[in-house]
Amino acid sequence: MMQSQFITFEPKIAVQSARSLINYCERSGLLRVDLLKAASLSESQLNDSRLLVDVRRYEDLYQYASDALSENILGFKYGQVFEPDRWGVLGYIALTSQNIATAMEAQYRFQSLSGNMGAPIQINHGIATTLQWVPAYNCSHHLTEQVITGLVSLSRILTNNNNYAPSSVFFTHKCKSDKHIYSDYFQCPVNFESEYNGIVLDNSALEANLTKSDAELNKVLYQHAQAMLADQTSSSPLEVIKDYVIKTLPSHVPDIEEVSQYLNLSVRSTQRKLHEYGTSFSQVLDAIRKELALTYLRQTDNPVLYVSERLGFSEQSAFQRAFKRWTGTTPRHYRLSILSE
């Protein structure tokens, strides 16, 4: 196959997530046939547990359901209902983990099994840890609120404490409803139009032993997830590579040697697999950086320097040149054009 000049980044999500949202909306009164049509999915596709679908189908489903239910905070309400099946094997690993910290580590390790529409990032501050979710595309507020609210509902399930609360919650978008609705649920300060999406937790809570922990079952589930990841690496290596780049970029820029080690492949084998898709590692990295740059500039008011650093550029000028190559304009003018829409 001839190598293309560039590659576009198309984020994916596990079909279990779509199935879970369809089930929730059906319980809320919508017809299943209409929900399937909105998501452009068939019933047989919903039952293919290893299928990853274009995240736009998921966004179309949210758009249809929120309009049909006249519910502007559907993602927030849906996130409060924790169903382990929504996360596939990762949900069951979380339920049997020793503590929240190990549950989050597994989420990070096997994120590609759930898709590559965003990445979980942990930042330890000594006595507290920030759990951020970095969307990999210009997602809706529904998806962001589903993810962050889901982290809290999962924590309450794991700790067997319905009053478990983070220290604070952050969203990059504007508040879509009465702010008290959010603070009443989270039981802590909730901040909108922030630098990032995430929650802050005390480290003592992250490391506390969980009453539902099951070491033996967790080990079996973890091994199953490893086998699934190995199978995905063989059948869909590009998706695994994209996920690894997305979740690594906030801390450093991975090179092909690092990615190959993660895939448990030689550099030459990794290059060969990418060539089969008509691309190269540098093109994949470039495409993801572009999509993340557009997302940061659209969804946050973070300074251009901050965006540049999160994408791993050594200097802001290097980011400016890359952005102009991608879009034909500067980050500042791009952001101004969004504000004028």
BALOBA-1460 file (C-alpha; in Angstrom, 3 decimals):
// residues 341
<rec num="1" residu="m" x="0.000" y="0.000" z="0.000"/>
<rec num="2" residu="m" x="1.326" y="3.465" z="-0.855"/>
<rec num="3" residu="q" x="2.038" y="5.687" z="2.109"/>
<rec num="4" residu="s" x="-0.357" y="8.628" z="2.329"/>
<rec num="5" residu="q" x="0.796" y="12.204" z="2.850"/>
<rec num="6" residu="f" x="-1.197" y="12.590" z="6.022"/>
<rec num="7" residu="i" x="-3.596" y="10.740" z="8.298"/>
<rec num="8" residu="t" x="-6.740" y="12.010" z="9.973"/>
<rec num="9" residu="f" x="-7.525" y="11.089" z="13.540"/>
<rec num="10" residu="e" x="-10.925" y="9.431" z="13.987"/>
<rec num="11" residu="p" x="-11.655" y="8.730" z="17.680"/>
<rec num="12" residu="k" x="-13.437" y="5.496" z="18.554"/>
<rec num="13" residu="i" x="-15.530" y="4.298" z="21.485"/>
<rec num="14" residu="a" x="-16.371" y="0.768" z="22.633"/>
<rec num="15" residu="v" x="-19.797" y="-0.393" z="21.508"/>
<rec num="16" residu="q" x="-20.627" y="-1.388" z="25.117"/>
<rec num="17" residu="s" x="-20.831" y="2.319" z="25.912"/>
<rec num="18" residu="a" x="-23.388" y="2.865" z="23.162"/>
<rec num="19" residu="r" x="-25.380" y="-0.175" z="24.297"/>
<rec num="20" residu="s" x="-25.444" y="1.080" z="27.884"/>
<rec num="21" residu="l" x="-26.580" y="4.570" z="26.839"/>
<rec num="22" residu="i" x="-29.272" y="3.111" z="24.568"/>
<rec num="23" residu="n" x="-30.539" y="0.938" z="27.443"/>
<rec num="24" residu="y" x="-30.625" y="3.969" z="29.760"/>
<rec num="25" residu="c" x="-32.513" y="6.118" z="27.245"/>
<rec num="26" residu="e" x="-34.951" y="3.278" z="26.555"/>
<rec num="27" residu="r" x="-35.692" y="3.074" z="30.295"/>
<rec num="28" residu="s" x="-36.252" y="6.829" z="30.161"/>
<rec num="29" residu="g" x="-39.084" y="6.322" z="27.639"/>
<rec num="30" residu="l" x="-37.495" y="6.482" z="24.185"/>
<rec num="31" residu="l" x="-38.052" y="3.786" z="21.575"/>
<rec num="32" residu="r" x="-35.117" y="1.447" z="21.046"/>
<rec num="33" residu="v" x="-35.569" y="1.399" z="17.268"/>
<rec num="34" residu="d" x="-35.245" y="5.197" z="17.179"/>
<rec num="35" residu="l" x="-32.150" y="5.128" z="19.398"/>
<rec num="36" residu="l" x="-30.473" y="2.527" z="17.178"/>
<rec num="37" residu="k" x="-31.271" y="4.620" z="14.121"/>
<rec num="38" residu="a" x="-29.839" y="7.749" z="15.741"/>
<rec num="39" residu="a" x="-26.602" y="5.898" z="16.519"/>
<rec num="40" residu="s" x="-26.492" y="4.177" z="13.102"/>
<rec num="41" residu="l" x="-26.078" y="0.842" z="14.876"/>
<rec num="42" residu="s" x="-27.793" y="-2.531" z="14.639"/>
<rec num="43" residu="e" x="-28.719" y="-4.830" z="17.500"/>
<rec num="44" residu="s" x="-26.132" y="-7.360" z="16.327"/>
<rec num="45" residu="q" x="-23.412" y="-4.686" z="16.436"/>
<rec num="46" residu="l" x="-24.367" y="-3.836" z="20.010"/>
<rec num="47" residu="n" x="-23.634" y="-7.430" z="20.979"/>
<rec num="48" residu="d" x="-20.134" y="-7.466" z="19.455"/>
<rec num="49" residu="s" x="-18.193" y="-6.831" z="22.666"/>
<rec num="50" residu="r" x="-14.905" y="-6.045" z="20.913"/>
<rec num="51" residu="l" x="-16.304" y="-3.581" z="18.401"/>
<rec num="52" residu="l" x="-15.068" y="0.011" z="18.407"/>
<rec num="53" residu="v" x="-17.278" y="2.516" z="16.603"/>
<rec num="54" residu="d" x="-16.829" y="6.076" z="15.413"/>
<rec num="55" residu="v" x="-17.450" y="8.296" z="18.424"/>
<rec num="56" residu="r" x="-19.624" y="10.548" z="16.241"/>
<rec num="57" residu="r" x="-22.291" y="7.843" z="16.357"/>
<rec num="58" residu="y" x="-22.220" y="8.136" z="20.136"/>
<rec num="59" residu="e" x="-22.459" y="11.919" z="19.927"/>
<rec num="60" residu="d" x="-25.379" y="11.620" z="17.480"/>
<rec num="61" residu="l" x="-27.094" y="9.337" z="19.980"/>
<rec num="62" residu="y" x="-26.603" y="11.895" z="22.744"/>
<rec num="63" residu="q" x="-27.907" y="14.697" z="20.526"/>
<rec num="64" residu="y" x="-31.031" y="12.760" z="19.576"/>
<rec num="65" residu="a" x="-31.779" y="11.586" z="23.111"/>
<rec num="66" residu="s" x="-31.189" y="14.954" z="24.773"/>
<rec num="67" residu="d" x="-33.516" y="16.618" z="22.253"/>
<rec num="68" residu="a" x="-36.169" y="13.899" z="22.515"/>
<rec num="69" residu="l" x="-36.103" y="13.982" z="26.321"/>
<rec num="70" residu="s" x="-35.657" y="17.768" z="26.518"/>
<rec num="71" residu="e" x="-32.741" y="17.050" z="28.835"/>
<rec num="72" residu="n" x="-29.754" y="19.382" z="28.518"/>
<rec num="73" residu="i" x="-27.701" y="17.576" z="31.181"/>
<rec num="74" residu="l" x="-28.295" y="14.021" z="30.003"/>
<rec num="75" residu="g" x="-24.616" y="13.094" z="30.330"/>
<rec num="76" residu="f" x="-24.520" y="14.300" z="33.937"/>
<rec num="77" residu="k" x="-27.613" y="12.272" z="34.865"/>
<rec num="78" residu="y" x="-26.496" y="9.200" z="32.947"/>
<rec num="79" residu="g" x="-23.080" y="9.315" z="34.610"/>
<rec num="80" residu="q" x="-24.740" y="8.954" z="38.023"/>
<rec num="81" residu="v" x="-25.993" y="5.470" z="37.113"/>
<rec num="82" residu="f" x="-22.960" y="3.218" z="37.332"/>
<rec num="83" residu="e" x="-23.115" y="0.045" z="35.261"/>
<rec num="84" residu="p" x="-19.886" y="-1.978" z="35.060"/>
<rec num="85" residu="d" x="-20.861" y="-3.263" z="31.611"/>
<rec num="86" residu="r" x="-20.496" y="0.302" z="30.306"/>
<rec num="87" residu="w" x="-16.743" y="-0.041" z="30.829"/>
<rec num="88" residu="g" x="-16.562" y="-3.674" z="29.703"/>
<rec num="89" residu="v" x="-13.861" y="-5.705" z="31.458"/>
<rec num="90" residu="l" x="-12.426" y="-2.467" z="32.906"/>
<rec num="91" residu="g" x="-15.587" y="-1.978" z="34.944"/>
<rec num="92" residu="y" x="-15.256" y="-5.411" z="36.527"/>
<rec num="93" residu="i" x="-11.544" y="-4.900" z="37.158"/>
<rec num="94" residu="a" x="-12.429" y="-1.697" z="38.994"/>
<rec num="95" residu="l" x="-15.060" y="-3.442" z="41.115"/>
<rec num="96" residu="t" x="-12.553" y="-6.051" z="42.308"/>
<rec num="97" residu="s" x="-9.519" y="-3.767" z="42.738"/>
<rec num="98" residu="q" x="-7.661" y="-3.320" z="45.997"/>
<rec num="99" residu="n" x="-8.213" y="0.446" z="45.999"/>
<rec num="100" residu="i" x="-9.233" y="3.317" z="43.731"/>
<rec num="101" residu="a" x="-5.605" y="3.951" z="42.755"/>
<rec num="102" residu="t" x="-5.141" y="0.445" z="41.327"/>
<rec num="103" residu="a" x="-8.516" y="0.684" z="39.574"/>
<rec num="104" residu="m" x="-7.356" y="3.883" z="37.862"/>
<rec num="105" residu="e" x="-4.015" y="2.313" z="36.939"/>
<rec num="106" residu="a" x="-5.844" y="-0.495" z="35.121"/>
<rec num="107" residu="q" x="-8.034" y="2.063" z="33.379"/>
<rec num="108" residu="y" x="-4.891" y="3.817" z="32.135"/>
<rec num="109" residu="r" x="-3.204" y="0.578" z="31.070"/>
<rec num="110" residu="f" x="-6.163" y="-0.816" z="29.115"/>
<rec num="111" residu="q" x="-7.789" y="2.421" z="27.963"/>
<rec num="112" residu="s" x="-7.669" y="1.426" z="24.285"/>
<rec num="113" residu="l" x="-10.178" y="-1.374" z="24.981"/>
<rec num="114" residu="s" x="-12.721" y="1.385" z="25.697"/>
<rec num="115" residu="g" x="-11.706" y="3.464" z="22.683"/>
<rec num="116" residu="n" x="-9.482" y="6.466" z="22.154"/>
<rec num="117" residu="m" x="-11.884" y="9.381" z="22.530"/>
<rec num="118" residu="g" x="-9.887" y="10.681" z="25.494"/>
<rec num="119" residu="a" x="-7.306" y="9.786" z="28.098"/>
<rec num="120" residu="p" x="-7.191" y="9.571" z="31.907"/>
<rec num="121" residu="i" x="-4.290" y="11.506" z="33.440"/>
<rec num="122" residu="q" x="-3.174" y="11.369" z="37.096"/>
<rec num="123" residu="i" x="-1.216" y="14.219" z="38.692"/>
<rec num="124" residu="n" x="-0.021" y="13.631" z="42.261"/>
<rec num="125" residu="h" x="0.266" y="16.743" z="44.444"/>
<rec num="126" residu="g" x="1.546" y="15.019" z="47.600"/>
<rec num="127" residu="i" x="-1.569" y="14.866" z="49.780"/>
<rec num="128" residu="a" x="-4.010" y="14.911" z="46.867"/>
<rec num="129" residu="t" x="-4.229" y="13.650" z="43.289"/>
<rec num="130" residu="t" x="-5.960" y="15.222" z="40.311"/>
<rec num="131" residu="l" x="-7.680" y="12.761" z="37.996"/>
<rec num="132" residu="q" x="-8.043" y="14.540" z="34.662"/>
<rec num="133" residu="w" x="-9.837" y="13.422" z="31.543"/>
<rec num="134" residu="v" x="-8.354" y="14.867" z="28.356"/>
<rec num="135" residu="p" x="-10.806" y="14.590" z="25.430"/>
<rec num="136" residu="a" x="-9.137" y="13.708" z="22.134"/>
<rec num="137" residu="y" x="-11.631" y="15.647" z="20.023"/>
<rec num="138" residu="n" x="-14.132" y="18.486" z="20.331"/>
<rec num="139" residu="c" x="-16.614" y="16.434" z="22.348"/>
<rec num="140" residu="s" x="-20.001" y="17.523" z="23.676"/>
<rec num="141" residu="h" x="-20.556" y="18.538" z="27.290"/>
<rec num="142" residu="h" x="-22.679" y="15.377" z="27.627"/>
<rec num="143" residu="l" x="-19.684" y="13.092" z="27.162"/>
<rec num="144" residu="t" x="-17.436" y="15.154" z="29.439"/>
<rec num="145" residu="e" x="-20.029" y="15.199" z="32.223"/>
<rec num="146" residu="q" x="-20.707" y="11.485" z="31.777"/>
<rec num="147" residu="v" x="-17.008" y="10.667" z="32.231"/>
<rec num="148" residu="i" x="-16.372" y="12.908" z="35.250"/>
<rec num="149" residu="t" x="-19.657" y="12.046" z="36.958"/>
<rec num="150" residu="g" x="-18.978" y="8.387" z="36.233"/>
<rec num="151" residu="l" x="-15.662" y="8.626" z="38.098"/>
<rec num="152" residu="v" x="-17.491" y="9.820" z="41.201"/>
<rec num="153" residu="s" x="-20.328" y="7.284" z="40.935"/>
<rec num="154" residu="l" x="-17.709" y="4.546" z="40.494"/>
<rec num="155" residu="s" x="-15.832" y="5.775" z="43.576"/>
<rec num="156" residu="r" x="-19.043" y="5.621" z="45.601"/>
<rec num="157" residu="i" x="-19.650" y="2.055" z="44.462"/>
<rec num="158" residu="l" x="-16.068" y="1.019" z="45.227"/>
<rec num="159" residu="t" x="-16.075" y="2.594" z="48.704"/>
<rec num="160" residu="n" x="-19.640" y="1.468" z="49.439"/>
<rec num="161" residu="n" x="-20.335" y="5.052" z="50.490"/>
<rec num="162" residu="n" x="-23.049" y="7.069" z="48.735"/>
<rec num="163" residu="n" x="-21.706" y="10.231" z="50.374"/>
<rec num="164" residu="y" x="-18.159" y="9.781" z="49.097"/>
<rec num="165" residu="a" x="-17.079" y="13.120" z="47.644"/>
<rec num="166" residu="p" x="-14.005" y="14.479" z="45.873"/>
<rec num="167" residu="s" x="-12.374" y="17.677" z="47.132"/>
<rec num="168" residu="s" x="-13.426" y="19.549" z="43.984"/>
<rec num="169" residu="v" x="-14.682" y="19.024" z="40.432"/>
<rec num="170" residu="f" x="-13.654" y="20.854" z="37.258"/>
<rec num="171" residu="f" x="-15.215" y="21.220" z="33.793"/>
<rec num="172" residu="t" x="-13.872" y="23.218" z="30.853"/>
<rec num="173" residu="h" x="-17.330" y="24.085" z="29.486"/>
<rec num="174" residu="k" x="-19.913" y="26.567" z="30.727"/>
<rec num="175" residu="c" x="-22.509" y="25.400" z="33.214"/>
<rec num="176" residu="k" x="-25.535" y="24.030" z="31.360"/>
<rec num="177" residu="s" x="-28.012" y="24.100" z="34.245"/>
<rec num="178" residu="d" x="-28.424" y="25.277" z="37.823"/>
<rec num="179" residu="k" x="-24.986" y="24.971" z="39.382"/>
<rec num="180" residu="h" x="-26.523" y="23.745" z="42.642"/>
<rec num="181" residu="i" x="-27.693" y="20.575" z="40.868"/>
<rec num="182" residu="y" x="-24.042" y="19.692" z="40.348"/>
<rec num="183" residu="s" x="-22.790" y="20.684" z="43.790"/>
<rec num="184" residu="d" x="-25.658" y="18.771" z="45.434"/>
<rec num="185" residu="y" x="-24.609" y="15.592" z="43.647"/>
<rec num="186" residu="f" x="-20.837" y="15.940" z="43.951"/>
<rec num="187" residu="q" x="-21.063" y="17.354" z="47.511"/>
<rec num="188" residu="c" x="-18.094" y="19.638" z="46.856"/>
<rec num="189" residu="p" x="-17.248" y="22.829" z="44.934"/>
<rec num="190" residu="v" x="-17.850" y="22.472" z="41.172"/>
<rec num="191" residu="n" x="-15.917" y="24.752" z="38.836"/>
<rec num="192" residu="f" x="-16.866" y="25.469" z="35.217"/>
<rec num="193" residu="e" x="-14.825" y="27.099" z="32.410"/>
<rec num="194" residu="s" x="-11.710" y="25.620" z="34.019"/>
<rec num="195" residu="e" x="-8.333" y="24.638" z="32.563"/>
<rec num="196" residu="y" x="-9.237" y="20.936" z="32.546"/>
<rec num="197" residu="n" x="-11.937" y="18.332" z="33.181"/>
<rec num="198" residu="g" x="-11.359" y="16.303" z="36.317"/>
<rec num="199" residu="i" x="-11.684" y="15.712" z="40.034"/>
<rec num="200" residu="v" x="-9.324" y="16.158" z="42.976"/>
<rec num="201" residu="l" x="-9.148" y="13.333" z="45.538"/>
<rec num="202" residu="d" x="-7.270" y="12.974" z="48.803"/>
<rec num="203" residu="n" x="-4.501" y="10.392" z="48.448"/>
<rec num="204" residu="s" x="-5.686" y="8.673" z="51.614"/>
<rec num="205" residu="a" x="-8.991" y="7.950" z="49.874"/>
<rec num="206" residu="l" x="-7.222" y="6.716" z="46.731"/>
<rec num="207" residu="e" x="-5.135" y="4.220" z="48.677"/>
<rec num="208" residu="a" x="-7.704" y="2.983" z="51.195"/>
<rec num="209" residu="n" x="-8.533" y="-0.741" z="50.935"/>
<rec num="210" residu="l" x="-11.919" y="-1.440" z="49.382"/>
<rec num="211" residu="t" x="-14.474" y="-3.758" z="50.971"/>
<rec num="212" residu="k" x="-15.383" y="-5.319" z="47.603"/>
<rec num="213" residu="s" x="-11.788" y="-6.142" z="46.698"/>
<rec num="214" residu="d" x="-11.244" y="-9.664" z="45.336"/>
<rec num="215" residu="a" x="-7.572" y="-10.279" z="44.550"/>
<rec num="216" residu="e" x="-8.037" y="-13.639" z="42.816"/>
<rec num="217" residu="l" x="-10.903" y="-12.520" z="40.586"/>
<rec num="218" residu="n" x="-9.099" y="-9.254" z="39.860"/>
<rec num="219" residu="k" x="-6.039" y="-11.214" z="38.724"/>
<rec num="220" residu="v" x="-8.137" y="-13.309" z="36.346"/>
<rec num="221" residu="l" x="-9.855" y="-10.223" z="34.924"/>
<rec num="222" residu="y" x="-6.529" y="-8.422" z="34.544"/>
<rec num="223" residu="q" x="-5.086" y="-11.363" z="32.620"/>
<rec num="224" residu="h" x="-8.192" y="-11.380" z="30.422"/>
<rec num="225" residu="a" x="-7.709" y="-7.664" z="29.705"/>
<rec num="226" residu="q" x="-4.056" y="-8.307" z="28.832"/>
<rec num="227" residu="a" x="-5.136" y="-10.990" z="26.380"/>
<rec num="228" residu="m" x="-7.712" y="-8.631" z="24.863"/>
<rec num="229" residu="l" x="-5.069" y="-5.909" z="24.523"/>
<rec num="230" residu="a" x="-2.689" y="-8.346" z="22.832"/>
<rec num="231" residu="d" x="-5.468" y="-9.363" z="20.436"/>
<rec num="232" residu="q" x="-6.283" y="-5.719" z="19.732"/>
<rec num="233" residu="t" x="-2.605" y="-4.977" z="19.130"/>
<rec num="234" residu="s" x="-2.579" y="-7.743" z="16.533"/>
<rec num="235" residu="s" x="-5.888" y="-6.883" z="14.838"/>
<rec num="236" residu="s" x="-6.045" y="-3.076" z="15.301"/>
<rec num="237" residu="p" x="-2.557" y="-1.829" z="16.185"/>
<rec num="238" residu="l" x="-3.276" y="1.685" z="14.960"/>
<rec num="239" residu="e" x="-6.016" y="2.146" z="17.590"/>
<rec num="240" residu="v" x="-3.677" y="1.012" z="20.379"/>
<rec num="241" residu="i" x="-0.925" y="3.319" z="19.154"/>
<rec num="242" residu="k" x="-3.300" y="6.290" z="18.984"/>
<rec num="243" residu="d" x="-4.510" y="5.648" z="22.520"/>
<rec num="244" residu="y" x="-0.971" y="5.408" z="23.861"/>
<rec num="245" residu="v" x="0.044" y="8.679" z="22.218"/>
<rec num="246" residu="i" x="-3.049" y="10.493" z="23.538"/>
<rec num="247" residu="k" x="-2.534" y="9.438" z="27.138"/>
<rec num="248" residu="t" x="1.235" y="10.002" z="27.056"/>
<rec num="249" residu="l" x="1.432" y="13.427" z="25.395"/>
<rec num="250" residu="p" x="0.511" y="15.473" z="28.496"/>
<rec num="251" residu="s" x="3.663" y="14.187" z="30.225"/>
<rec num="252" residu="h" x="6.052" y="13.697" z="27.290"/>
<rec num="253" residu="v" x="6.237" y="12.991" z="23.578"/>
<rec num="254" residu="p" x="6.605" y="9.233" z="23.034"/>
<rec num="255" residu="d" x="8.933" y="7.967" z="20.320"/>
<rec num="256" residu="i" x="8.461" y="4.859" z="18.211"/>
<rec num="257" residu="e" x="10.848" y="2.875" z="20.421"/>
<rec num="258" residu="e" x="8.658" y="3.543" z="23.473"/>
<rec num="259" residu="v" x="5.477" y="2.729" z="21.581"/>
<rec num="260" residu="s" x="6.988" y="-0.484" z="20.229"/>
<rec num="261" residu="q" x="7.924" y="-1.567" z="23.736"/>
<rec num="262" residu="y" x="4.332" y="-0.896" z="24.884"/>
<rec num="263" residu="l" x="3.058" y="-3.023" z="21.981"/>
<rec num="264" residu="n" x="5.623" y="-5.714" z="22.787"/>
<rec num="265" residu="l" x="6.865" y="-5.487" z="19.206"/>
<rec num="266" residu="s" x="10.140" y="-4.602" z="17.549"/>
<rec num="267" residu="v" x="10.476" y="-1.139" z="16.037"/>
<rec num="268" residu="r" x="10.603" y="-2.673" z="12.582"/>
<rec num="269" residu="s" x="7.375" y="-4.639" z="13.194"/>
<rec num="270" residu="t" x="5.640" y="-1.485" z="14.446"/>
<rec num="271" residu="q" x="6.776" y="0.448" z="11.381"/>
<rec num="272" residu="r" x="5.566" y="-2.351" z="9.130"/>
<rec num="273" residu="k" x="2.113" y="-2.403" z="10.752"/>
<rec num="274" residu="l" x="1.798" y="1.370" z="10.372"/>
<rec num="275" residu="h" x="2.884" y="1.109" z="6.738"/>
<rec num="276" residu="e" x="0.044" y="-1.364" z="6.167"/>
<rec num="277" residu="y" x="-2.319" y="1.445" z="7.169"/>
<rec num="278" residu="g" x="-0.572" y="3.789" z="4.749"/>
<rec num="279" residu="t" x="1.000" y="5.921" z="7.445"/>
<rec num="280" residu="s" x="3.991" y="6.351" z="9.744"/>
<rec num="281" residu="f" x="4.462" y="7.066" z="13.430"/>
<rec num="282" residu="s" x="5.364" y="10.710" z="12.786"/>
<rec num="283" residu="q" x="2.130" y="11.151" z="10.799"/>
<rec num="284" residu="v" x="0.038" y="9.556" z="13.557"/>
<rec num="285" residu="l" x="1.686" y="11.800" z="16.155"/>
<rec num="286" residu="d" x="1.110" y="14.865" z="13.984"/>
<rec num="287" residu="a" x="-2.579" y="14.048" z="13.407"/>
<rec num="288" residu="i" x="-3.235" y="13.535" z="17.117"/>
<rec num="289" residu="r" x="-1.417" y="16.721" z="18.072"/>
<rec num="290" residu="k" x="-3.547" y="18.624" z="15.571"/>
<rec num="291" residu="e" x="-6.839" y="17.244" z="16.911"/>
<rec num="292" residu="l" x="-5.814" y="17.860" z="20.518"/>
<rec num="293" residu="a" x="-4.722" y="21.407" z="19.684"/>
<rec num="294" residu="l" x="-8.104" y="22.189" z="18.100"/>
<rec num="295" residu="t" x="-9.854" y="20.657" z="21.107"/>
<rec num="296" residu="y" x="-7.858" y="22.647" z="23.671"/>
<rec num="297" residu="l" x="-8.406" y="25.911" z="21.805"/>
<rec num="298" residu="r" x="-12.118" y="25.262" z="21.353"/>
<rec num="299" residu="q" x="-12.959" y="23.935" z="24.804"/>
<rec num="300" residu="t" x="-10.699" y="25.978" z="27.091"/>
<rec num="301" residu="d" x="-9.358" y="29.485" z="27.574"/>
<rec num="302" residu="n" x="-5.903" y="28.120" z="28.377"/>
<rec num="303" residu="p" x="-3.011" y="30.272" z="27.111"/>
<rec num="304" residu="v" x="-1.397" y="29.163" z="23.859"/>
<rec num="305" residu="l" x="1.806" y="28.434" z="25.797"/>
<rec num="306" residu="y" x="-0.109" y="25.997" z="28.035"/>
<rec num="307" residu="v" x="-1.561" y="24.217" z="24.985"/>
<rec num="308" residu="s" x="1.883" y="24.058" z="23.410"/>
<rec num="309" residu="e" x="3.364" y="22.469" z="26.531"/>
<rec num="310" residu="r" x="0.539" y="19.920" z="26.859"/>
<rec num="311" residu="l" x="1.236" y="18.802" z="23.295"/>
<rec num="312" residu="g" x="4.955" y="18.391" z="23.960"/>
<rec num="313" residu="f" x="6.339" y="21.180" z="21.804"/>
<rec num="314" residu="s" x="9.770" y="22.376" z="22.939"/>
<rec num="315" residu="e" x="8.928" y="26.001" z="22.143"/>
<rec num="316" residu="q" x="5.738" y="27.940" z="21.534"/>
<rec num="317" residu="s" x="7.120" y="29.062" z="18.174"/>
<rec num="318" residu="a" x="7.344" y="25.413" z="17.063"/>
<rec num="319" residu="f" x="3.687" y="24.934" z="17.980"/>
<rec num="320" residu="q" x="2.735" y="28.115" z="16.104"/>
<rec num="321" residu="r" x="4.456" y="26.840" z="12.946"/>
<rec num="322" residu="a" x="2.812" y="23.423" z="13.231"/>
<rec num="323" residu="f" x="-0.620" y="24.948" z="13.794"/>
<rec num="324" residu="k" x="-0.277" y="27.194" z="10.755"/>
<rec num="325" residu="r" x="0.727" y="24.163" z="8.694"/>
<rec num="326" residu="w" x="-2.385" y="22.313" z="9.929"/>
<rec num="327" residu="t" x="-4.940" y="25.098" z="9.560"/>
<rec num="328" residu="g" x="-3.430" y="27.971" z="7.592"/>
<rec num="329" residu="t" x="-3.865" y="30.316" z="10.536"/>
<rec num="330" residu="t" x="-2.438" y="30.985" z="14.018"/>
<rec num="331" residu="p" x="-3.808" y="29.558" z="17.292"/>
<rec num="332" residu="r" x="-4.888" y="33.048" z="18.374"/>
<rec num="333" residu="h" x="-6.789" y="33.771" z="15.152"/>
<rec num="334" residu="y" x="-8.356" y="30.311" z="15.271"/>
<rec num="335" residu="r" x="-9.637" y="30.937" z="18.785"/>
<rec num="336" residu="l" x="-10.967" y="34.367" z="17.786"/>
<rec num="337" residu="s" x="-12.804" y="32.813" z="14.825"/>
<rec num="338" residu="i" x="-14.508" y="30.372" z="17.207"/>
<rec num="339" residu="l" x="-15.672" y="33.202" z="19.468"/>
<rec num="340" residu="s" x="-17.230" y="34.957" z="16.452"/>
<rec num="341" residu="e" x="-19.231" y="31.869" z="15.376"/>
